[in-house]
């Protein structure tokens, strides 16, 4: 993500392409935490809080008013909470995806679809086909060929060997949550000085 944002301020497309790997990896981390974390409401509140804290640096960096990625994960969490409780899962999924698009949530429907797929990550033909289809569809939908780089994110995960599916330490959690608004604020300041 940092590479992507540096590419944004330096206008370097190669860094933006490398940055397309970040969302699938963050979505995988989100999926791991979703499985482990029993307090979904606490997770949801943390994402909302850091979405609010990150919004001004996000606007300063990107010159966009749409909600930042923390709001995307907040929306994904809300959609998943509703999916878990509802008997009408397909309807909830469609409403969650439509809502993400209407609210102009970063990554829109793709954020929800990729999160659902990462919940079931395994190297299998059906999973790879699903991952390929949503990435091709999102590339066509947003009109950016650089999105195709996201197809390769699972290759990184195949070689990742988590130690007994350990929960992240408190320091790792703080780095993730605080690192997002801090790096954006720093880059926005650098962008303003350029």
N, C-alpha and C positions, 0 to 999 in steps of 0.2 A: 504494500500500500504506500509506504514511504517512497519507493521507487516511482510508482505511478504519479504521486503528487509532485515529486521533483520534475518528472517529465512534463507535468502540466505547467509548472511555472517557467521551465526552460524551453517549452514547446518542442520536446524531443519525442517523436512518435515511437522510437524503439523502446524508450522507458515506459511509455503508455502501454505498449504491447506486453512487455514483461509484467506490468501492473495488472493485466487482465488475469493473472494467476492468483492474485490476492483474494478476490471474493470467494472463489471456490474453496480456498484453504481456510478462510475465516468461517465459511459456512460449515465446513467439516468440523472445525473447533466448536462452533455453535451446536452442531448435532451431538458431539460428544458430551458437551455440558448439559444439553437438554436431557440426554439419557441419564446422566448421573445426578442432576440437581432435582431434589424432590420439591423444593420451594419455587415453583414456576412464577409465582407472584413477585417474589423477591428479585428473581432474575429480570422479570419484566420491568419492575420499578428502577432497577439499576440501569437498564438500557435506556429507559425514558429519561432518567436524570442526566446521563451522559450525552444523550441526544440533545437535550436542552443546552447543556454546558458547551457542547461542540458546535452549535448552530452558528454563532457569530463568527468564530474562526473559519468555519466551512464557507460561509458567505464571503468573507474577506478573501479567502484563497481561490474559490471557484467562480466568484461573481454570479452565483446561482442562488435563487431563493428556495428551491425545493429542499425537502428534508434530507439530512445527512444519513449516512449508513447506520448510525446507532438507532435512528427512528425506523429504518428498514428492519433491523433485528427486533426492535420492539414490536413492530407490526407482525413479523413472522411469529414471534412468541404468542401474541394475542390470537393469531390464526390457529396456531397449534393447540392452544388452550381450548379454543372453541371446537376444534376437530376432535380433541380427546373427549369432550363432554357430549358431543352431539351424535345423534343417530343418523343425521343427514350429512355425512362427511363430504360427499361430492359437492353438495350445495355450499357448504361452508368453505371448501377449498376454492370454488369458483368465486364466491363473494370476497374471500380474502385476496385473491389475485386481482379481481376487478377493483377492489378498494385500494390496493397498492398502486394501481394505474391511475385511478381517479385522484388520489392524494399526491400523485407524482413522487411516491416513495422511491428512493434511489434503488435501481435495479428492478423495480416493479414486480411483475408476476414472476420473473426469472429468479428473484431472491427466494420466493416461497417454493417454487418448483425445485430449485437446486438444493435447498435445505431439506426438502422431503427425500430427495434422492440420496443425499449424504447421510441421512439417518439409516439408510440401508446399504451403505457403501460396501461393496465386495466386487472382486474382479470376476465378472460373469458376463456372458454375452447380453442378457437382457439389461443389466445395469449399464454396460458400456453403450448399448443402443439408446437407452433412455437419456443418458448423459449427452451423447452426441446429438440426439434430436432436439433437446431443449437448447443446447448451445447454438446449433444451426438456426433454430427458430428465433432465438434472441438476436443472433447476428443479423438475420433478415429484418427482424422487427425494428432494431435500433439503427440499422444501416451502417454499422461499423465493423469492418473486417477484422480489426484488432481483437474483437471479442473471441475470435476463433482460437486464440492462444489459450483460452480457458479450457479447451478440450484436453490439454495436456496436464492440467493440474492433478488428475488422479495418478499420473505416473510418479509424482512426488510422494503421494500417499502410499503407493504400493511398497515403496522402499522405507517408509517410516515404520519403526518398530517401537510402539509405545510400551513403556515399562508397566506391565500389569494394569493398563488403562488407568493410570494414576490421575487423581484430580490435580489441577494446577495449584501451586503454592499461592499464599496470599500475595507475595511479591509479584508473581507472574500475573495474577488477576489485576493488581494495581497497575502494572506496566501496560496491560491491554487497555484498561478503562481510561487511565490518565494519559497514556501515550497518544491516544487519538486526538483529543483537543489540543494537547501541548505541541505535537508535531505540526498540526495544521496552523496553530497560532504562530509558531516559529517560521514556517514557510510563508505565511501571509505577510509577516514583517519583512522577510527577505524579498518577497515579490514587490512589496511597496518601496523598498530601497533600490530596486533595479530600474 
